[in-house]
Amino acid sequence: MVPGYIAGAYAVTVDGHPVGFVRSREVVDQVLASLADQAAASAGVKVSVTSSVQVKRVRRPGGPLLEEEQLKGALQGRLSFAAEAWSVRVNGVSVVALPTEADARRVIEEIKAEYCRPGKGAVLVDVRFLQGVEVVPETVDIACLRTPEEAKRILMRGTDKLVTYTVKRGDSLWRIAQQHGLTVEDLRRANPAMAHTDILQVGQELSVVKAEPYVTVATVERLVQEVAIPCPVQVKFSQDRWPWEEVVEQAGKNGRKRITYEIVRQAGALVERRVVEEVVLEEPVTRVIVRGSRQVPALGTGKLYWPVEGGGHVTSGFGWRRRDWHPAIDIAAPPGTPVRAADTGMVTFAGWEGGYGRLIIVEHGNGMSTRYAHLSRIDVRPGDQVERGQVIGAVGSTGRATGPHLHFEVRVGGEARNPLQYYPSSAAR
């Protein structure tokens, strides 16, 4: 026994901070081993104490000697432990640590599996990270250990990145929040000036918190489709037939081809869709149409007869009306009022034509034609020769019409002319 020392008195410090006094070093060793076992059981891995624990003999203790349980309570929370774990590194930087290599690799595979659902009919051919991702052994503080669920969430959620958004016309807080996967309250918290107002100004800058994942999964899909090749159409003209006469000389048939696409996605979002192969399985067959080109002889007199019996009333003139160009005049009259040919000619069309409704087209020769639309009935057929003033149909409201009237057009060389220029006086009506 050294003179002046009390047997079994030792001061215990952790990282330079006093903890208390004990009777022997063995007590400290036993407590440290017990706490290490307790930490290892909690973390699921073997651990070691990383704190600097010093046990120094003293002459006289500055307080009561601690029993084993008392020392354990005093050291609880003061010690740091390290574990031999497995870290997931992204581009060389450790992001999360897990107890086992199997856990770390399972997290990586589960993140990939989140995006291993190809589109309809497609086959997944490649899945990879855009970043360099590796699993390495590493000694870490046990406080840094994560469960697989936590590690997966951290890697996919990443960090919050503050970006600036410039307000555009038509924007609202709700719309901006939706575009960035936020709530309106998230947006208000990032922009305290918007806490009590919804009013935005075009050009105003807002702070938007955007998640920036640590890892991004890129996938490549292959999609094979058979598509039709439209058959080409060839038109032949025959002077033996009238312009309204058309016959099919050869029935066409669509072809078939097989197209292979490569579809690239990042985090599930489409980045690129490219054709990597195209194979013709069946060539298309050309559809051949013979269309008449025989010229209608000059039958008209050039002096037009008013087309509505009884005169009617012009409700819309030729030219611009509000935003639309009107290539005709509209003549209102009771339904069923006879419509007469404006001049001698040949009927080249008589039937339904979209917004015109029931329509008659008469060719008068020398490039002139007249059109009579929205008819309630048609009294002629293509190929009929009509005389000036002959009844060819009746006023109606078929097609796109707001009421019973005759839509009357005059065309020369295919260009619409104002019909009223052919009627210099009311007597012509």
Buried (B, 14 or more C-beta within 10 A) or exposed (E): EEEEEEEBBBBBBBEEEEBBBBBBBEBBEBBBEBBBEBBBEEBBBBBBBBBEBBBEEEEEBEEEBBEBEBBBEBBEEEBBBBBEBBBBBBEEEBBBBBBEEEBBBBBBEBBBEEBEEBEEEBEBEEBEBEBEBEBBEBEBBBEBBBBBEEBBBBBBEBEEEEEEBEBEEEBEBEEBBEEBEBEBEBBBBBBEEBEEEEEBEEEBEBBBBBEEBBBBBBBBBBBEEEEEBEBEEEEEEBEEBBBBBEEEEEEBEEBBBEBBBBBBBBBEEEEEEEEEEEEEEEEBBEBBBBBBBEEBEBBBEEEBBBBBBEEBEBEBBBEEEEEEEBBBBBBBBEEEBBBBBBBBBBBBBBEEBEEBBBBBBBBBBEBBBBBBBBBBBBBBEBEBBBEBBBEBBBBBBBBEBEEBBBBBBBBEEEEBBBBBEBBEEEEEB
